[in-house]
Every structure is written in structure tokens, then in C-alpha cells.
Amino acid sequence: MEKPYTILGIDPGSNVMGYGLIRVHNKKTDIITMGVISPGKYEKHYDKLKFIFNRVLSVIDEYKPDQVALEAPFYGKNVQSMLKLGRAQGVAMAAALYRDLPIFEYAPLRVKQAITGMGRASKEQVAYFLQKIYGINELPKEMDATDAVAVAFCHYLQQGMPTQKKSYSSWNDFVKKNPGKVK
């Protein structure tokens, strides 16, 4: 019987940041809670960042997760938006590091692939699959919350993936290490 543990998933954003916590016990997961952090009343970006840091820290202190999984920022066309998103992710990471929690990052495509089987799935599709997995009756208004649960669930799934015994840096490396497999 394995010891239960909790994963905090975070979908970073400077205007709306989703969070979701799942509990893992005996290879089963349950949603503890999900929600959003919205620093909307603050006009200055640095005030928003301080608010995000404090709220993430309060979620960590309340639910005591063992691990934190974050969605990594994806490349966008608007550099200023990317910078703000990266800063929001950074303060969420700082809150986790402040509490000595291990952090794991996943690309958005990987999270969507893990949940729906499609790397280009929409937020609605991710929410639908989570609704089916967990039997959620009513989805939250903000899809950032379900995206955060998806990040946590993706991390759980990645932990169960078998590790590759061999790794290869190139096709030539594969051929050198496997001469009997190539003619």
C-alpha cells in the first residue's frame, strides 16, 4: 500500500491563474479542489505578481501538496504577453520553492496529449475528458481551473511511464549501439 501524496497543478497566467490539487493513493486519483487566482483589482503588473505569489503560497499552506506541476509557457507572437506569463509562472515557482517543493514542468501539448490523446485539444475538450475521468457534475466557469487539474493529472501519468533503458543522441548513435538491428 503506497503512501498517499498530493500534486498541485498550476496553469500560469497573469490575469487568471488556474490551480488544481489531486490526491494520489493506490494508483487512483481524486480531485481535492480547483479554482483560479484572479488579481484583477490590481492595475500594476508587479502588484499582480505579489498577489499571485501570496495566493499560491496560501494554497500551498492550506493543502500541503508534495509536488508542484506547472504548464510551461508556450511561444506566442506577442512578446509582452509572453514576458508577463513567464513572470507569473516564475512567482508561482518561487512560492513552491519557498516551501521546498519539487517542481515539474510540462509543455501544453504534452498536457493535452496526456488527457485527451490530442496535443491540439481545446480547453473545452480537456475539461470534458476530466469531467468523464472524475465524474464532475458541473464544470467551473473558468477553464483555467480544469487546465490546472490536467497539469497535475499529466504529472501523475508521467510518473508511471516506464523509463527508457537506452537513450540515443542521433540515428548514428542508435546504429552504433544496435548493430544487429540495422542491415
TORPA-192841 format. One record per residue: residue number from 0; chain; x, y, z of N, C-alpha, C, O, CB in turn. Coordinates in steps of 0.2 Angstrom, whole numbers, plus 5000, padded with zeros to 4 digits. Glycine has a CB too. Layout:
<rs>
R    i  ch  n.c1  n.c2  n.c3  ca.c1  ca.c2  ca.c3  c.c1  c.c2  c.c3  o.c1  o.c2  o.c3  cb.c1  cb.c2  cb.c3
R  NUM   A     X     Y     Z      X      Y      Z     X     Y     Z     X     Y     Z      X      Y      Z
...
</rs>
This chain:
<rs>
R    i  ch  n.c1  n.c2  n.c3  ca.c1  ca.c2  ca.c3  c.c1  c.c2  c.c3  o.c1  o.c2  o.c3  cb.c1  cb.c2  cb.c3
R    0   A  5004  4994  5000   5000   5000   5000  5005  5006  5000  5009  5007  5004   4995   5000   5006
R    1   A  5004  5010  4995   5008   5016   4994  5005  5022  4999  4999  5022  5000   5008   5019   4987
R    2   A  5010  5026  5001   5008   5032   5005  5005  5037  5000  5007  5038  4995   5015   5035   5008
R    3   A  4999  5040  5002   4996   5045   4998  5000  5051  4997  5004  5053  5002   4989   5047   5001
R    4   A  4999  5054  4992   5003   5061   4991  4998  5065  4986  4994  5063  4983   5010   5060   4987
R    5   A  5000  5072  4987   4996   5077   4983  5000  5081  4978  5006  5083  4980   4993   5082   4988
R    6   A  4997  5082  4972   5000   5086   4967  4996  5092  4966  4990  5092  4965   5001   5082   4960
R    7   A  5000  5098  4966   4997   5104   4964  4998  5106  4957  5004  5106  4955   4999   5110   4969
R    8   A  4993  5106  4953   4994   5108   4946  4993  5116  4945  4988  5118  4948   4990   5104   4942
R    9   A  4997  5119  4941   4996   5126   4940  4996  5128  4933  5000  5125  4929   5001   5130   4944
R   10   A  4991  5131  4931   4990   5134   4924  4992  5141  4924  4987  5145  4926   4983   5132   4920
R   11   A  4998  5143  4923   5000   5150   4924  4996  5155  4920  4994  5154  4914   5007   5151   4923
R   12   A  4996  5161  4923   4993   5167   4919  4993  5173  4924  4993  5172  4930   4985   5166   4917
R   13   A  4994  5179  4921   4995   5185   4925  4988  5188  4926  4988  5192  4931   4999   5190   4921
R   14   A  4983  5186  4923   4976   5189   4924  4972  5184  4927  4968  5185  4932   4973   5191   4918
R   15   A  4973  5177  4925   4969   5172   4928  4974  5166  4928  4976  5164  4923   4963   5170   4924
R   16   A  4975  5163  4934   4980   5158   4935  4975  5152  4938  4972  5153  4943   4986   5159   4940
R   17   A  4975  5146  4935   4972   5141   4937  4976  5137  4942  4982  5136  4941   4969   5136   4932
R   18   A  4973  5134  4947   4976   5129   4951  4971  5123  4952  4965  5124  4953   4978   5132   4958
R   19   A  4974  5117  4953   4970   5111   4955  4974  5106  4959  4980  5105  4957   4968   5108   4948
R   20   A  4972  5103  4963   4975   5098   4968  4972  5091  4967  4966  5091  4967   4975   5100   4975
R   21   A  4976  5086  4966   4974   5080   4966  4978  5076  4971  4983  5077  4972   4975   5076   4959
R   22   A  4974  5071  4974   4977   5066   4979  4978  5060  4975  4974  5057  4972   4973   5066   4985
R   23   A  4984  5057  4976   4985   5050   4973  4986  5045  4979  4990  5046  4983   4992   5051   4969
R   24   A  4982  5040  4978   4983   5034   4983  4981  5028  4980  4976  5027  4977   4978   5036   4989
R   25   A  4986  5023  4980   4985   5016   4977  4983  5017  4970  4979  5013  4968   4980   5012   4981
R   26   A  4987  5021  4966   4986   5022   4959  4980  5024  4957  4978  5024  4951   4988   5015   4956
R   27   A  4976  5028  4961   4970   5031   4960  4971  5038  4962  4974  5040  4966   4964   5028   4963
R   28   A  4967  5043  4958   4967   5050   4959  4960  5052  4961  4955  5050  4958   4971   5053   4953
R   29   A  4960  5057  4965   4954   5061   4966  4956  5068  4966  4961  5071  4968   4951   5059   4973
R   30   A  4951  5072  4964   4952   5080   4964  4950  5082  4971  4945  5080  4974   4947   5083   4959
R   31   A  4955  5086  4974   4954   5089   4981  4950  5095  4980  4945  5096  4983   4961   5090   4985
R   32   A  4953  5100  4976   4950   5106   4974  4953  5109  4968  4958  5107  4965   4951   5111   4980
R   33   A  4949  5114  4965   4952   5118   4959  4949  5124  4960  4943  5126  4962   4950   5114   4953
R   34   A  4952  5129  4957   4950   5136   4957  4954  5140  4953  4959  5138  4949   4949   5139   4964
R   35   A  4953  5147  4953   4958   5152   4950  4960  5157  4954  4957  5159  4959   4954   5155   4944
R   36   A  4965  5160  4953   4968   5166   4956  4968  5171  4951  4971  5171  4946   4976   5165   4958
R   37   A  4964  5176  4953   4962   5182   4948  4964  5189  4952  4961  5191  4956   4955   5182   4946
R   38   A  4970  5191  4950   4972   5198   4953  4969  5204  4949  4973  5209  4949   4980   5198   4953
R   39   A  4963  5203  4947   4960   5208   4943  4960  5215  4946  4960  5220  4942   4953   5206   4941
R   40   A  4959  5216  4952   4958   5223   4955  4965  5227  4955  4965  5233  4956   4956   5222   4962
R   41   A  4970  5223  4953   4977   5227   4953  4978  5229  4946  4978  5225  4941   4983   5223   4956
R   42   A  4980  5236  4945   4982   5238   4939  4989  5237  4937  4991  5236  4931   4980   5246   4938
R   43   A  4994  5238  4942   5001   5237   4941  5003  5230  4941  5001  5226  4945   5005   5241   4946
R   44   A  5007  5228  4936   5009   5221   4935  5013  5218  4941  5011  5213  4943   5014   5221   4929
R   45   A  5017  5222  4944   5020   5220   4950  5016  5219  4956  5017  5214  4960   5026   5225   4952
R   46   A  5011  5222  4956   5006   5221   4962  5002  5214  4960  5001  5211  4965   5001   5227   4962
R   47   A  5001  5213  4954   4998   5207   4952  5002  5201  4954  5000  5196  4956   4996   5207   4944
R   48   A  5009  5202  4952   5013   5196   4954  5014  5195  4961  5014  5189  4963   5020   5198   4951
R   49   A  5014  5200  4965   5014   5199   4973  5008  5196  4975  5008  5191  4979   5014   5206   4976
R   50   A  5002  5198  4972   4996   5194   4974  4996  5187  4972  4994  5183  4976   4990   5198   4970
R   51   A  4998  5185  4966   4999   5178   4964  5003  5175  4969  5002  5169  4971   5002   5178   4957
R   52   A  5009  5177  4970   5014   5174   4975  5010  5172  4981  5011  5167  4984   5020   5178   4976
R   53   A  5007  5177  4984   5004   5176   4991  4998  5171  4990  4997  5167  4995   5001   5183   4993
R   54   A  4994  5171  4985   4989   5167   4984  4991  5159  4983  4989  5155  4986   4984   5169   4978
R   55   A  4996  5159  4979   4999   5152   4978  5002  5149  4984  5001  5144  4986   5005   5152   4972
R   56   A  5005  5154  4988   5008   5152   4995  5003  5150  4999  5004  5145  5003   5012   5157   4998
R   57   A  4997  5153  4999   4992   5151   5004  4988  5145  5002  4986  5141  5006   4986   5157   5004
R   58   A  4988  5143  4995   4985   5137   4993  4990  5131  4995  4988  5126  4998   4985   5137   4985
R   59   A  4997  5132  4995   5002   5128   4997  5001  5126  5004  5001  5121  5007   5009   5130   4995
R   60   A  5000  5132  5008   5000   5131   5015  4994  5128  5018  4993  5124  5023   5000   5138   5019
R   61   A  4988  5129  5014   4982   5126   5016  4981  5118  5014  4979  5114  5018   4976   5129   5012
R   62   A  4984  5116  5008   4983   5110   5006  4989  5105  5006  4989  5099  5006   4981   5110   4999
R   63   A  4995  5108  5008   5001   5105   5009  5003  5099  5003  5004  5094  5005   5001   5101   5016
R   64   A  5003  5102  4997   5005   5097   4992  5012  5094  4993  5016  5098  4996   5004   5100   4985
R   65   A  5013  5089  4990   5020   5086   4990  5024  5087  4984  5030  5087  4984   5020   5078   4990
R   66   A  5021  5089  4978   5024   5091   4972  5020  5096  4968  5014  5097  4970   5025   5085   4967
R   67   A  5023  5100  4964   5020   5105   4960  5022  5104  4953  5027  5103  4951   5022   5112   4962
R   68   A  5016  5104  4949   5017   5103   4942  5014  5109  4938  5009  5111  4940   5013   5097   4939
R   69   A  5018  5112  4934   5016   5118   4930  5016  5117  4923  5020  5114  4920   5021   5124   4932
R   70   A  5012  5121  4920   5012   5121   4912  5017  5126  4910  5017  5132  4913   5005   5123   4909
R   71   A  5022  5124  4906   5027   5129   4904  5024  5134  4899  5020  5132  4895   5033   5125   4901
R   72   A  5026  5140  4899   5024   5145   4894  5025  5142  4887  5031  5139  4886   5027   5152   4895
R   73   A  5021  5144  4882   5022   5142   4875  5024  5148  4872  5022  5154  4874   5016   5138   4872
R   74   A  5027  5147  4866   5029   5153   4862  5023  5156  4859  5019  5153  4856   5034   5151   4857
R   75   A  5022  5163  4860   5017   5167   4857  5020  5172  4852  5026  5174  4853   5012   5169   4862
R   76   A  5015  5175  4849   5018   5181   4844  5019  5187  4848  5023  5191  4846   5012   5182   4839
R   77   A  5015  5188  4854   5016   5194   4857  5021  5193  4863  5020  5190  4868   5009   5196   4861
R   78   A  5027  5197  4862   5032   5196   4867  5031  5199  4874  5032  5195  4879   5038   5200   4864
R   79   A  5027  5204  4874   5025   5207   4881  5020  5202  4884  5021  5201  4890   5021   5214   4880
R   80   A  5016  5199  4881   5011   5194   4884  5016  5188  4887  5014  5186  4892   5006   5191   4879
R   81   A  5020  5186  4883   5025   5180   4885  5029  5182  4891  5030  5178  4896   5029   5178   4879
R   82   A  5031  5188  4891   5035   5190   4897  5031  5190  4903  5033  5188  4908   5038   5197   4896
R   83   A  5025  5193  4903   5020   5193   4909  5018  5186  4911  5018  5185  4917   5014   5197   4907
R   84   A  5017  5182  4906   5016   5175   4908  5021  5171  4911  5021  5168  4916   5014   5171   4901
R   85   A  5027  5173  4909   5033   5170   4912  5035  5172  4919  5037  5168  4923   5040   5171   4907
R   86   A  5033  5179  4920   5034   5181   4926  5029  5178  4931  5031  5177  4937   5033   5189   4926
R   87   A  5023  5177  4929   5018   5174   4933  5020  5167  4935  5019  5165  4941   5011   5174   4930
R   88   A  5022  5163  4930   5024   5157   4931  5030  5157  4936  5031  5153  4941   5027   5153   4925
R   89   A  5035  5162  4935   5040   5162   4940  5039  5164  4947  5042  5161  4952   5045   5168   4937
R   90   A  5034  5168  4948   5032   5169   4955  5028  5163  4958  5029  5162  4964   5027   5175   4956
R   91   A  5024  5159  4954   5021   5153   4957  5027  5148  4958  5026  5144  4963   5017   5150   4951
R   92   A  5032  5148  4954   5038   5143   4956  5041  5146  4962  5043  5141  4966   5043   5143   4950
R   93   A  5042  5152  4963   5045   5155   4969  5042  5153  4975  5045  5151  4980   5046   5162   4968
R   94   A  5035  5153  4975   5031   5151   4981  5032  5144  4982  5033  5142  4988   5023   5152   4979
R   95   A  5032  5139  4977   5034   5132   4978  5041  5131  4981  5042  5127  4986   5033   5128   4972
R   96   A  5045  5135  4978   5052   5134   4981  5053  5137  4988  5057  5134  4992   5057   5138   4976
R   97   A  5049  5142  4989   5049   5145   4996  5047  5139  5001  5049  5139  5007   5045   5151   4997
R   98   A  5043  5135  4999   5041   5129   5004  5044  5123  5002  5042  5117  5004   5033   5128   5003
R   99   A  5050  5123  4998   5054   5117   4997  5051  5112  4993  5052  5106  4995   5057   5115   5003
R  100   A  5046  5113  4989   5043   5108   4985  5046  5107  4978  5048  5112  4975   5035   5110   4984
R  101   A  5046  5101  4976   5049   5099   4970  5044  5102  4964  5038  5101  4965   5050   5092   4969
R  102   A  5047  5104  4959   5043   5107   4953  5045  5103  4947  5050  5101  4945   5045   5115   4952
R  103   A  5039  5102  4943   5040   5099   4937  5036  5103  4932  5031  5106  4933   5037   5091   4937
R  104   A  5039  5103  4926   5036   5107   4920  5034  5103  4914  5037  5098  4913   5040   5113   4918
R  105   A  5028  5105  4911   5026   5101   4906  5023  5106  4900  5020  5111  4902   5020   5096   4908
R  106   A  5025  5104  4894   5023   5108   4888  5015  5108  4888  5012  5102  4889   5026   5106   4882
R  107   A  5012  5113  4885   5004   5112   4884  5002  5106  4880  4997  5103  4881   5002   5119   4881
R  108   A  5006  5105  4875   5005   5100   4870  5005  5093  4874  5001  5089  4873   5009   5100   4864
R  109   A  5010  5092  4878   5011   5086   4882  5005  5085  4887  5002  5079  4887   5017   5086   4886
R  110   A  5003  5090  4890   4997   5090   4895  4991  5088  4891  4987  5083  4893   4996   5097   4898
R  111   A  4989  5091  4885   4983   5090   4881  4983  5083  4879  4978  5079  4879   4982   5095   4876
R  112   A  4989  5081  4876   4990   5074   4874  4989  5069  4879  4986  5064  4878   4998   5073   4871
R  113   A  4991  5070  4885   4990   5065   4891  4983  5064  4893  4981  5059  4895   4994   5068   4897
R  114   A  4979  5070  4892   4972   5070   4895  4968  5067  4889  4963  5063  4890   4970   5077   4897
R  115   A  4968  5070  4883   4964   5069   4878  4966  5064  4872  4962  5062  4868   4962   5075   4875
R  116   A  4973  5063  4872   4976   5060   4866  4977  5064  4860  4980  5062  4855   4971   5054   4864
R  117   A  4976  5071  4861   4977   5075   4855  4980  5081  4858  4978  5085  4863   4970   5078   4852
R  118   A  4986  5083  4855   4990   5088   4858  4987  5095  4856  4989  5100  4859   4997   5088   4855
R  119   A  4983  5095  4852   4980   5102   4850  4973  5103  4852  4969  5106  4849   4980   5103   4842
R  120   A  4971  5099  4858   4964   5099   4860  4963  5106  4863  4967  5110  4865   4963   5094   4866
R  121   A  4956  5108  4863   4954   5114   4866  4953  5114  4873  4953  5108  4876   4948   5117   4863
R  122   A  4953  5119  4877   4951   5120   4884  4945  5116  4886  4945  5112  4891   4951   5127   4887
R  123   A  4940  5116  4881   4934   5113   4882  4934  5106  4882  4931  5102  4886   4928   5116   4877
R  124   A  4938  5103  4877   4940   5096   4876  4943  5093  4882  4942  5088  4885   4943   5095   4870
R  125   A  4948  5097  4885   4952   5095   4891  4947  5094  4897  4947  5089  4900   4958   5100   4892
R  126   A  4943  5099  4898   4938   5099   4903  4933  5094  4902  4931  5090  4907   4934   5106   4903
R  127   A  4931  5092  4896   4926   5087   4895  4929  5080  4897  4926  5076  4901   4924   5086   4888
R  128   A  4935  5079  4895   4939   5072   4897  4940  5072  4904  4939  5066  4907   4946   5072   4893
R  129   A  4941  5077  4908   4942   5077   4915  4935  5076  4918  4935  5073  4923   4945   5084   4918
R  130   A  4930  5079  4915   4923   5078   4918  4922  5070  4918  4919  5068  4922   4918   5082   4914
R  131   A  4924  5067  4912   4922   5060   4912  4927  5056  4916  4924  5051  4920   4923   5058   4905
R  132   A  4933  5058  4917   4938   5054   4921  4936  5054  4929  4936  5049  4932   4945   5057   4920
R  133   A  4934  5060  4931   4932   5061   4938  4925  5061  4940  4923  5062  4945   4935   5067   4940
R  134   A  4920  5061  4935   4913   5061   4936  4911  5068  4939  4907  5068  4943   4911   5056   4941
R  135   A  4914  5073  4936   4912   5080   4938  4905  5082  4936  4904  5081  4930   4918   5085   4936
R  136   A  4901  5084  4940   4894   5085   4938  4894  5092  4935  4891  5093  4929   4889   5086   4944
R  137   A  4897  5097  4938   4897   5104   4935  4904  5107  4934  4908  5107  4939   4893   5109   4939
R  138   A  4906  5109  4928   4912   5111   4927  4913  5119  4930  4908  5122  4930   4914   5111   4920
R  139   A  4919  5121  4932   4919   5128   4934  4919  5132  4928  4920  5130  4922   4926   5129   4937
R  140   A  4917  5139  4929   4916   5144   4924  4923  5145  4921  4923  5146  4915   4913   5150   4927
R  141   A  4928  5145  4925   4935   5147   4922  4938  5140  4920  4940  5136  4924   4939   5151   4927
R  142   A  4940  5139  4914   4943   5133   4911  4950  5133  4914  4953  5127  4913   4943   5133   4904
R  143   A  4953  5138  4916   4960   5138   4919  4960  5133  4925  4966  5130  4926   4962   5145   4921
R  144   A  4955  5132  4928   4955   5128   4934  4955  5121  4932  4959  5117  4934   4949   5129   4938
R  145   A  4951  5119  4927   4952   5112   4924  4959  5111  4920  4961  5105  4921   4946   5110   4919
R  146   A  4961  5116  4917   4968   5115   4914  4973  5114  4920  4978  5110  4918   4970   5122   4910
R  147   A  4972  5117  4926   4977   5115   4931  4977  5108  4933  4982  5105  4935   4976   5120   4937
R  148   A  4970  5106  4934   4970   5099   4936  4973  5094  4931  4976  5089  4932   4962   5097   4937
R  149   A  4972  5096  4924   4975   5092   4919  4983  5092  4920  4986  5087  4918   4973   5095   4912
R  150   A  4986  5098  4922   4993   5098   4923  4995  5093  4928  5000  5089  4928   4995   5105   4924
R  151   A  4991  5093  4934   4993   5089   4939  4992  5081  4937  4996  5077  4939   4988   5090   4945
R  152   A  4986  5080  4934   4985   5073   4931  4990  5071  4926  4992  5065  4926   4978   5072   4928
R  153   A  4992  5075  4922   4998   5074   4917  5004  5072  4921  5007  5067  4919   4999   5080   4913
R  154   A  5006  5075  4926   5012   5074   4930  5011  5067  4933  5016  5063  4933   5013   5079   4936
R  155   A  5005  5065  4936   5004   5059   4939  5005  5053  4934  5008  5048  4935   4997   5058   4942
R  156   A  5002  5054  4928   5003   5049   4922  5011  5049  4920  5013  5043  4919   4999   5051   4916
R  157   A  5014  5054  4920   5021   5054   4918  5025  5050  4923  5030  5047  4921   5024   5061   4917
R  158   A  5024  5050  4930   5027   5046   4935  5027  5039  4934  5031  5035  4936   5025   5048   4942
R  159   A  5021  5037  4931   5020   5030   4929  5023  5027  4923  5023  5021  4921   5013   5028   4929
R  160   A  5026  5032  4919   5029   5030   4912  5035  5026  4914  5040  5028  4918   5030   5036   4908
R  161   A  5036  5020  4910   5042   5017   4911  5048  5021  4908  5047  5024  4903   5042   5010   4907
R  162   A  5054  5020  4911   5060   5024   4909  5063  5020  4903  5063  5014  4904   5065   5026   4915
R  163   A  5066  5024  4899   5069   5020   4893  5076  5018  4896  5080  5021  4899   5070   5025   4887
R  164   A  5078  5012  4894   5084   5009   4896  5090  5012  4892  5095  5013  4895   5084   5001   4896
R  165   A  5089  5013  4886   5094   5016   4882  5091  5022  4879  5085  5024  4878   5095   5011   4876
R  166   A  5096  5027  4878   5095   5033   4875  5099  5034  4869  5105  5032  4869   5095   5039   4880
R  167   A  5097  5038  4865   5101   5039   4859  5101  5047  4857  5096  5050  4858   5098   5035   4853
R  168   A  5107  5049  4855   5108   5056   4853  5106  5057  4846  5105  5063  4844   5114   5059   4855
R  169   A  5107  5052  4842   5105   5053   4835  5104  5046  4832  5105  5041  4835   5111   5057   4831
R  170   A  5102  5046  4825   5102   5040   4821  5108  5036  4821  5108  5030  4822   5099   5041   4814
R  171   A  5114  5040  4820   5120   5036   4820  5122  5033  4827  5125  5028  4827   5126   5041   4818
R  172   A  5120  5036  4832   5121   5034   4839  5117  5027  4840  5119  5022  4843   5119   5039   4844
R  173   A  5111  5027  4837   5107   5021   4838  5110  5015  4834  5110  5010  4836   5100   5023   4835
R  174   A  5112  5017  4828   5115   5012   4824  5122  5009  4827  5123  5003  4827   5117   5014   4817
R  175   A  5126  5013  4830   5132   5011   4834  5130  5006  4839  5133  5001  4841   5136   5017   4836
R  176   A  5125  5008  4843   5123   5004   4849  5119  4998  4848  5118  4994  4852   5119   5009   4854
R  177   A  5116  4997  4841   5112   4992   4839  5114  4989  4833  5110  4989  4828   5104   4994   4839
R  178   A  5120  4987  4832   5122   4984   4825  5118  4979  4822  5118  4978  4816   5129   4982   4826
R  179   A  5115  4974  4827   5111   4969   4824  5104  4970  4822  5101  4966  4819   5111   4964   4830
R  180   A  5102  4976  4823   5095   4978   4821  5095  4982  4815  5090  4983  4812   5092   4983   4827
R  181   A  5101  4984  4812   5101   4988   4806  5105  4984  4801  5110  4982  4802   5104   4995   4807
R  182   A  5102  4983  4795   5106   4980   4789  5108  4984  4784  5111  4982  4779   5102   4974   4786
</rs>
